[in-house]
Amino acid sequence: MSFARTALRLSAGPIAWALHFAAIYGFTSVACTRGLASAVPWAIGVATLAAGAACVAIVVAGMRRRDEFESWLSAALAGLALLAIAWEALTVLLVRPCA
């Protein structure tokens, strides 16, 4: 397997987390500026479901081939990214979006 493919497979979970992070905070800042505070929880929910589903798919694919170290490591990193995504989404329940 090529280095680029292995690197992409290992970093797929953290990339999903980074995209989720940028999407939710970017959308929140634009929505608050435009006066669309009611759309923020819905957008964060949709982004969280999409990023969470991507991480779950990465974990499942990695655990199917867990005898390979790279597959196991990609599943572990995606699991950590899933935890980070859930932690970010928790702010919807705790903080008003446009305070």
C-alpha distances in whole Angstrom, upper triangle without the diagonal:
4,7,9,7,7,10,11,11,13,15,16,19,21,20,22,25,25,26,28,30,31,32,34,36,36,37,40,41,41,43,45,46,47,49,47,46,47,43,41,41,40,37,36,36,34,31,31,31,28,26,27,25,22,22,23,20,18,19,20,16,15,18,17,14,16,15,12,13,11,12,15,15,15,17,20,19,20,23,24,24,26,29,29,29,32,34,34,35,38,40,41,43,44,45,47,44,47,49
4,6,5,6,9,10,11,12,14,16,19,20,19,21,24,24,24,27,29,29,30,33,34,34,36,38,39,40,42,44,45,46,48,45,45,46,42,40,40,39,37,35,36,34,31,31,31,28,26,27,26,23,22,24,22,19,21,22,18,17,20,20,17,19,18,15,15,12,14,17,17,15,19,21,20,20,24,25,24,26,29,29,29,32,33,33,35,38,39,40,43,44,44,46,43,46,48
4,6,5,6,9,10,10,12,14,17,17,17,20,22,22,23,25,27,27,28,31,32,32,34,36,37,38,40,42,43,44,46,44,44,44,41,39,39,38,35,34,35,33,30,30,30,27,25,26,26,22,21,23,22,18,20,22,19,17,20,21,18,19,19,15,14,11,14,17,15,14,18,19,18,19,22,23,22,25,27,26,27,30,31,31,33,36,37,38,41,42,42,44,41,43,45
4,5,5,6,9,10,11,12,15,16,15,17,20,19,20,23,24,24,25,28,29,29,31,33,34,35,37,39,39,41,43,41,41,41,38,36,36,35,32,31,32,30,27,27,28,25,22,24,23,20,20,22,20,17,19,21,18,17,21,21,19,20,21,17,16,13,14,17,16,14,17,19,17,18,21,22,20,23,26,25,25,28,30,29,31,34,35,36,39,40,40,41,39,41,43
4,5,5,6,9,10,10,14,15,14,16,19,19,19,22,24,24,25,28,29,29,31,33,34,35,36,39,40,41,42,40,40,40,37,35,35,34,31,30,30,28,25,26,26,23,20,22,21,17,17,19,17,14,17,18,15,14,18,18,16,17,18,14,14,11,12,15,14,12,15,17,16,16,19,20,19,21,24,24,24,27,29,28,30,33,34,35,38,39,39,41,38,40,43
4,5,5,6,9,10,13,14,14,16,18,19,20,22,24,24,26,28,29,30,31,34,35,36,37,39,40,42,43,41,40,41,38,35,35,34,32,30,30,29,26,25,26,23,20,21,21,17,17,18,17,13,15,17,14,12,16,16,14,15,15,12,11,7,9,12,11,9,13,15,13,14,17,18,18,20,22,22,23,26,27,27,29,32,33,35,37,38,38,40,38,40,42
4,5,5,6,8,11,11,11,14,16,16,17,20,21,21,23,26,27,27,29,31,32,33,35,37,38,39,41,39,38,39,36,33,33,33,30,28,29,27,24,24,25,22,19,20,21,17,16,19,17,14,16,18,16,14,17,19,16,17,18,14,13,9,11,13,11,9,13,14,12,13,17,17,16,19,21,20,21,24,25,25,27,30,31,32,35,36,36,38,36,38,40
4,5,5,6,9,10,9,11,14,14,15,17,19,19,20,23,24,24,26,28,30,30,32,34,35,36,38,36,35,36,33,31,30,30,27,25,26,24,21,21,22,19,16,18,18,14,14,16,15,12,14,16,14,13,17,18,16,17,19,16,15,11,12,14,12,9,13,14,12,12,16,16,15,17,20,19,19,22,24,23,25,28,29,30,33,34,34,36,33,36,38
4,6,5,8,10,10,11,14,15,16,18,19,20,21,24,25,26,27,29,31,32,33,35,37,38,39,37,36,36,33,31,30,30,27,25,25,24,21,21,20,18,15,16,16,12,12,14,12,9,11,13,10,9,13,14,13,14,15,13,12,8,8,11,9,6,9,12,10,10,13,15,13,15,18,18,18,21,23,23,24,27,29,30,32,33,34,36,34,36,38
4,6,7,8,10,11,13,14,16,17,19,20,21,23,25,26,27,29,30,32,33,35,36,38,39,37,36,36,33,31,30,30,27,25,26,24,21,21,21,19,16,16,17,13,12,14,13,10,11,14,12,10,13,15,13,13,15,12,10,7,8,9,7,4,8,9,7,8,12,12,12,14,16,16,17,20,21,22,23,26,27,29,31,32,33,35,33,35,37
4,6,5,6,9,10,10,12,14,15,16,18,20,21,22,24,26,27,28,30,31,33,34,36,33,33,33,30,28,27,27,25,22,23,22,19,18,19,17,14,15,16,12,11,14,14,10,12,15,14,12,16,18,17,17,19,16,14,11,11,12,10,7,10,11,8,8,12,12,10,13,15,14,15,18,19,19,21,24,25,26,29,30,30,32,30,32,34
4,6,5,6,9,10,11,12,14,15,16,18,20,21,22,24,26,27,28,30,31,32,34,31,31,31,28,26,25,25,22,20,21,19,16,16,16,14,11,12,12,9,8,11,10,8,10,13,12,11,15,16,16,16,19,17,15,12,11,13,11,8,9,11,8,7,11,12,9,11,14,14,13,17,18,18,19,22,24,25,27,28,29,31,28,31,33
4,5,5,6,9,10,11,12,14,15,17,18,20,21,23,24,26,27,29,30,31,32,30,29,29,26,24,23,23,20,18,18,17,14,13,14,12,9,10,11,8,6,9,10,7,9,12,12,11,14,16,16,16,19,17,16,13,12,12,10,7,8,9,6,4,8,8,6,8,11,10,10,13,15,15,16,19,21,22,24,25,26,28,26,29,31
4,5,5,6,9,10,10,12,14,15,16,18,20,21,22,24,25,27,28,30,31,29,28,29,26,23,23,23,20,18,19,18,15,14,16,14,10,12,13,11,9,13,13,11,12,16,16,14,17,20,20,19,22,20,17,15,15,15,12,9,11,11,7,7,9,8,6,9,11,9,10,13,14,14,16,18,19,21,23,24,25,27,25,27,29
4,5,5,6,8,10,11,12,14,16,16,18,20,21,22,24,26,27,28,30,27,27,28,25,22,22,22,19,17,18,17,14,14,15,13,10,12,13,10,10,13,14,12,14,17,16,16,19,21,21,21,24,21,20,16,16,17,15,12,13,14,10,9,12,12,9,11,14,12,11,15,16,15,16,20,20,22,24,25,25,27,24,27,29
4,6,5,6,9,10,10,12,14,15,16,18,20,21,22,24,26,27,28,25,25,25,22,19,19,19,16,14,15,14,10,10,11,9,6,8,10,7,7,11,11,10,12,15,15,15,18,20,21,21,24,22,21,18,17,17,15,12,13,14,11,8,11,11,7,9,12,10,9,12,14,13,14,17,18,19,22,23,23,25,22,25,27
4,5,5,6,9,10,11,12,14,15,16,18,20,21,22,24,26,27,24,23,24,21,18,18,18,15,13,14,14,10,9,12,11,7,9,11,10,8,12,14,12,14,17,17,17,19,22,23,22,25,23,22,19,18,18,16,13,14,13,10,9,10,9,6,7,9,7,6,10,11,9,11,14,15,17,19,20,20,22,20,23,24
4,5,5,6,8,10,11,12,14,15,16,18,20,21,22,24,25,24,23,24,21,18,19,19,16,14,16,15,12,12,14,13,10,12,15,12,12,16,17,15,17,20,20,20,22,25,25,25,28,25,24,21,20,21,18,15,16,16,13,12,14,12,9,11,13,10,9,13,13,11,13,16,16,18,21,21,21,22,20,22,24
4,5,5,6,9,10,10,12,14,15,16,18,20,21,22,24,21,21,22,19,16,17,17,14,12,14,13,9,10,13,10,8,11,13,11,12,15,16,15,17,20,20,20,23,25,26,26,29,27,25,22,22,22,20,17,18,18,15,13,16,15,11,12,14,12,10,14,15,12,13,17,17,17,21,22,21,22,19,21,24
4,6,5,6,8,10,10,12,14,15,16,18,20,21,22,19,18,19,16,14,14,14,11,9,11,10,6,7,10,9,6,9,12,11,11,14,16,15,17,20,20,21,23,25,26,26,30,28,26,24,22,23,21,18,18,18,15,13,15,14,10,10,12,10,7,10,11,9,9,13,13,14,17,18,18,19,16,19,21
4,6,6,6,8,10,11,12,14,15,17,18,20,21,19,18,19,17,14,14,15,12,10,12,13,9,9,13,12,10,12,15,14,14,17,19,18,19,22,23,23,25,28,29,28,31,29,28,25,24,24,22,19,20,19,16,15,16,14,11,12,13,9,8,11,11,7,9,12,12,13,16,17,16,17,15,17,19
4,6,6,6,8,10,11,12,14,15,16,18,20,18,17,19,17,14,15,16,12,11,14,14,10,12,15,14,12,15,17,16,16,20,21,20,22,25,25,25,28,30,31,30,34,31,30,27,26,27,24,21,22,22,19,17,19,17,14,15,16,13,11,14,14,11,12,16,14,15,19,19,18,18,15,17,19
4,6,5,6,8,10,11,12,14,15,16,18,15,15,16,13,11,12,13,9,8,11,11,7,10,13,11,10,13,16,15,16,19,20,20,22,24,25,25,28,30,31,31,34,32,31,28,27,28,26,23,23,23,20,18,20,19,15,15,17,14,12,14,15,11,12,15,14,14,18,19,17,17,14,16,19
4,6,5,6,9,10,10,12,14,15,16,14,13,14,11,8,9,10,7,6,9,10,7,9,12,12,11,13,16,16,17,19,21,21,23,25,26,27,29,31,32,32,35,34,32,30,28,29,27,24,24,24,21,19,20,18,15,15,16,13,10,12,12,9,9,12,11,10,14,15,14,14,11,13,16
4,5,5,6,9,10,10,12,14,15,14,13,15,13,10,11,13,10,9,13,13,11,12,16,15,14,16,19,19,19,22,24,24,25,28,29,29,31,34,35,34,37,36,34,31,30,30,28,26,26,25,22,21,21,20,17,17,17,14,12,14,13,10,11,13,11,11,15,15,13,13,10,11,14
4,5,5,6,9,10,11,13,14,13,13,15,13,10,13,14,11,11,14,14,12,14,17,16,15,18,21,20,21,24,25,25,27,29,30,30,33,35,36,36,39,37,35,32,32,32,30,27,27,27,24,22,24,22,19,19,20,17,15,17,17,13,14,17,14,14,18,18,16,16,12,13,16
4,5,5,6,8,10,10,12,10,10,12,9,7,10,11,8,8,12,12,10,13,16,15,15,18,20,20,21,24,25,25,27,29,30,31,33,35,36,37,40,38,37,34,33,33,31,28,28,28,26,23,25,23,20,20,21,18,16,17,17,14,13,16,14,13,17,18,15,14,11,12,15
4,6,5,6,8,10,10,9,8,10,9,6,9,11,9,8,12,13,12,14,17,17,17,19,21,22,22,25,27,27,28,31,32,33,34,37,38,38,41,40,38,35,34,34,32,30,30,29,26,25,25,24,21,20,21,18,16,17,16,13,12,14,12,11,14,15,12,11,7,8,11
4,6,5,6,9,10,10,10,13,12,9,13,14,12,12,16,17,15,17,20,20,19,22,24,24,25,28,29,29,31,34,35,35,37,39,40,40,43,42,40,37,36,36,34,32,32,31,28,27,28,26,23,23,23,20,18,20,19,15,15,17,14,14,17,17,14,13,9,8,11
4,6,5,6,9,8,10,12,11,10,13,14,12,13,16,17,15,18,21,20,20,23,25,25,26,29,30,30,32,35,35,36,38,40,41,42,45,43,41,38,38,38,36,33,33,33,30,28,29,28,25,25,26,23,20,22,21,18,17,20,17,16,20,20,17,15,11,10,14
4,5,5,6,5,6,9,7,7,11,12,10,11,15,15,15,17,19,20,20,23,24,25,26,29,30,31,32,34,35,36,38,40,42,42,45,44,42,39,38,39,37,34,34,34,31,29,30,29,25,25,25,23,20,21,21,17,16,18,16,14,17,18,15,13,9,9,12
4,5,5,6,6,9,9,8,12,14,13,13,16,18,17,19,22,22,22,25,27,27,28,31,32,33,34,37,38,38,40,43,44,44,47,46,44,41,40,40,38,36,35,35,32,30,31,29,26,26,26,23,21,22,21,18,17,18,15,14,17,17,13,11,8,6,9
4,6,8,9,12,12,12,15,17,15,16,20,20,20,22,24,25,25,27,29,30,31,33,35,35,37,39,40,41,43,45,46,46,49,48,46,43,42,42,40,38,38,37,34,33,34,32,29,29,29,26,24,25,24,21,20,22,19,17,21,20,17,14,11,9,11
4,6,8,11,11,11,15,16,15,17,19,20,20,22,24,24,25,28,29,30,31,34,35,36,37,39,40,41,43,45,47,47,50,49,47,44,43,44,42,39,39,39,36,34,35,34,30,30,30,28,25,26,26,22,21,23,20,19,22,22,19,16,13,11,14
4,6,8,9,10,14,15,14,16,19,20,20,22,24,25,26,28,30,30,32,34,35,36,38,40,41,42,44,46,47,48,51,50,48,45,44,44,42,40,39,39,37,34,35,34,31,30,30,28,25,26,25,22,21,22,19,17,20,20,17,13,11,9,12
4,6,6,7,10,11,11,13,15,16,17,19,21,21,23,25,26,27,29,31,32,33,35,37,38,39,41,43,44,45,48,47,46,43,42,42,40,37,37,37,34,32,32,31,28,27,28,26,23,23,23,20,18,20,17,15,17,18,16,13,10,9,13
4,5,5,8,10,10,12,14,15,16,17,20,21,22,23,25,27,28,29,31,32,33,35,37,38,39,42,43,43,47,46,44,42,40,40,39,36,35,35,33,30,30,29,27,25,26,23,21,21,21,17,16,17,14,11,14,15,12,9,6,6,10
4,6,7,8,9,11,12,14,15,17,18,20,21,22,24,26,27,28,30,32,33,34,36,37,39,41,43,43,47,46,44,42,40,40,39,36,35,35,33,30,30,30,27,25,25,24,21,20,21,18,16,17,15,11,13,15,13,10,8,9,12
4,6,5,6,9,10,11,12,14,16,17,18,20,21,23,24,26,27,29,30,32,33,35,36,38,40,40,44,43,42,39,37,38,36,33,32,33,31,28,28,28,25,23,24,22,19,19,20,17,14,16,15,11,14,16,14,12,9,11,14
4,5,5,6,8,10,11,12,14,15,16,18,20,21,22,24,26,27,28,30,32,33,34,36,38,38,42,40,39,37,35,35,33,31,30,30,28,25,25,25,22,20,21,19,16,16,16,13,11,13,11,8,12,13,11,10,7,9,12
4,6,5,6,9,10,10,12,14,15,16,18,20,21,22,24,26,26,28,30,31,32,34,36,36,40,39,38,36,34,33,32,30,28,28,26,24,24,23,20,19,19,17,14,14,14,12,9,11,10,6,9,11,11,9,8,11,14
4,5,5,6,9,10,11,12,14,15,16,18,20,21,23,24,26,27,29,30,31,33,35,36,39,38,38,35,33,33,32,29,28,28,27,24,24,24,21,19,20,19,15,15,16,14,11,13,13,9,12,15,14,13,11,14,17
4,5,5,6,8,10,11,12,14,15,17,18,20,21,23,24,26,27,29,30,32,34,34,38,37,36,33,31,32,30,27,26,27,25,22,22,22,19,18,19,17,14,14,16,13,11,13,13,10,13,16,15,14,11,14,17
4,5,5,6,9,10,10,12,14,15,16,18,20,21,22,24,26,27,28,30,32,32,36,34,33,31,29,29,28,25,24,24,22,19,19,19,16,14,15,14,10,11,12,9,7,10,10,8,11,13,13,13,10,13,16
4,6,5,6,9,10,10,12,14,15,16,18,20,21,22,24,25,26,28,31,31,34,34,33,31,29,28,27,25,23,24,22,19,19,19,16,14,15,14,11,10,13,11,7,10,11,9,11,14,14,14,13,16,19
4,5,5,6,9,10,11,12,14,15,17,19,20,21,23,24,26,27,29,30,34,33,32,30,27,28,27,24,23,24,22,19,19,20,17,15,16,16,12,12,15,13,10,13,14,12,15,18,18,18,15,18,21
4,5,5,6,8,10,11,12,14,15,17,18,20,21,23,24,26,28,28,32,31,30,27,25,26,24,21,20,21,19,16,17,17,14,12,14,13,10,11,13,11,9,13,13,12,15,18,17,18,15,18,21
4,5,5,6,8,10,10,12,14,15,16,18,20,21,22,24,26,26,30,29,28,26,24,23,22,20,18,19,17,14,14,14,11,9,11,11,7,7,10,9,7,10,12,11,13,16,16,17,16,19,21
4,6,5,6,9,10,10,12,14,15,16,18,20,21,22,25,25,29,28,28,26,23,23,23,20,18,19,18,14,14,16,13,10,13,13,9,10,13,12,10,13,15,14,15,18,19,20,18,22,24
4,5,5,6,9,10,11,13,14,15,17,18,20,21,23,24,28,27,26,24,22,22,22,18,17,19,17,14,15,16,13,11,14,14,10,12,15,14,12,15,17,16,18,21,22,22,20,23,26
4,5,5,6,9,10,11,12,14,15,16,18,20,22,22,26,25,24,21,19,20,19,15,14,16,14,10,12,12,9,8,11,11,7,10,13,11,11,14,16,16,18,20,21,22,20,23,26
4,5,5,6,9,10,10,12,14,15,16,18,20,20,24,24,23,21,18,18,18,15,13,14,13,9,10,11,9,6,9,10,7,8,11,11,10,13,16,16,17,20,21,22,21,24,27
4,5,5,6,9,10,10,12,14,15,17,19,20,23,23,23,20,18,18,18,15,13,15,14,11,11,14,11,9,12,14,11,12,15,15,14,17,19,19,20,23,24,25,24,27,30
4,5,5,6,9,10,11,12,14,16,17,18,22,21,20,18,15,16,16,12,11,14,12,9,11,13,10,9,13,13,11,13,16,16,15,18,21,20,22,25,26,27,25,28,31
4,5,5,6,9,10,10,12,14,16,16,20,19,18,16,13,13,13,10,8,10,9,5,7,9,7,6,10,11,9,11,14,14,15,17,20,20,22,24,25,27,25,28,30
4,5,5,6,9,10,10,12,15,15,19,18,18,17,14,13,14,11,9,11,11,7,8,11,10,8,11,13,12,12,16,17,16,18,21,21,22,25,26,28,27,30,32
4,5,5,6,8,10,11,13,14,18,17,18,16,12,13,14,11,9,12,12,9,10,13,12,11,14,16,14,16,19,19,19,21,24,24,26,28,30,31,29,33,35
4,5,5,6,9,10,11,12,15,14,14,12,9,10,11,7,6,9,9,6,9,11,10,10,14,15,14,16,19,19,20,22,25,25,27,29,30,32,30,33,35
4,5,5,6,9,10,10,14,13,13,12,9,8,9,7,4,7,8,6,6,10,10,9,12,14,14,15,18,19,20,21,24,25,26,28,30,32,31,34,36
4,5,5,6,9,10,13,14,15,14,10,10,12,10,7,10,12,10,10,14,14,13,15,18,17,18,21,22,22,24,27,27,28,31,32,34,33,36,38
4,6,5,7,9,12,12,13,11,8,9,11,9,8,11,13,11,12,15,15,15,18,20,19,20,23,24,24,26,29,30,31,33,35,37,35,38,40
4,5,6,6,9,9,9,8,4,6,8,6,5,8,10,9,10,13,14,14,17,19,19,20,22,24,24,26,29,30,31,33,35,37,35,39,40
4,5,5,8,9,10,10,7,6,9,9,6,9,12,11,11,14,16,15,17,20,20,21,23,25,25,27,30,31,32,33,35,38,37,40,42
4,6,8,10,12,12,8,9,12,12,10,13,15,14,14,18,19,18,20,23,23,24,26,28,28,30,33,34,34,36,38,40,39,43,44
4,6,6,9,9,6,7,11,11,10,13,15,15,15,18,19,19,22,24,24,25,28,29,30,32,35,35,36,38,40,42,41,44,46
4,5,7,8,6,5,9,10,9,10,13,14,14,17,18,18,20,22,23,24,26,28,29,30,33,35,35,37,39,41,40,44,45
4,6,9,8,7,11,12,12,13,16,17,17,20,21,22,24,26,27,28,30,32,33,34,37,38,39,41,42,45,44,47,49
4,6,5,6,9,10,11,13,14,16,17,19,20,21,23,25,26,27,29,31,32,34,36,38,39,40,42,44,43,46,47
4,5,5,6,9,10,10,12,14,15,17,18,20,21,23,24,26,27,29,30,32,34,36,37,38,40,42,41,44,45
4,5,5,6,9,10,10,12,14,15,16,18,20,21,22,24,26,27,28,30,32,34,36,37,38,40,39,41,43
4,5,5,6,9,10,11,12,14,15,16,19,20,21,23,24,26,27,29,31,33,34,35,37,39,38,41,42
4,6,5,6,9,10,11,13,14,15,17,19,20,21,23,25,26,27,30,32,33,34,36,38,37,40,41
4,5,5,6,8,10,11,12,14,15,17,18,20,21,23,24,26,28,30,31,32,34,36,35,38,39
4,5,5,6,9,10,10,12,14,15,16,18,20,21,22,24,27,28,30,31,32,34,33,36,37
4,6,5,6,9,10,10,12,14,15,16,18,20,21,23,25,27,28,29,31,33,32,35,37
4,5,5,6,9,10,11,13,14,15,17,19,20,21,24,26,27,28,30,32,31,34,36
4,5,5,6,9,10,11,12,14,15,16,18,20,22,24,26,26,28,30,29,32,33
4,5,5,6,9,10,10,12,14,15,16,18,21,22,24,25,26,29,27,30,32
4,5,5,6,9,10,11,12,14,15,17,20,21,22,23,25,28,27,30,31
4,5,5,6,9,10,11,12,14,15,18,20,21,22,23,26,25,28,29
4,5,5,6,9,10,10,12,14,16,18,20,21,22,24,23,26,27
4,5,5,6,9,10,11,12,15,16,18,19,21,23,22,25,27
4,5,5,6,9,10,11,13,15,16,17,19,22,21,25,26
4,5,5,6,9,10,12,14,15,16,17,20,19,22,23
4,5,5,6,9,11,12,14,15,16,18,17,20,22
4,5,5,6,9,11,11,13,15,17,17,20,21
4,5,5,7,10,11,11,13,16,16,19,19
4,5,6,8,10,11,11,14,13,16,17
4,5,6,8,10,11,13,12,15,17
4,5,6,7,9,12,12,15,16
4,5,5,6,8,9,12,12
4,6,6,7,7,11,12
4,6,8,10,13,13
4,7,9,12,12
4,6,9,8
4,6,6
4,6
4
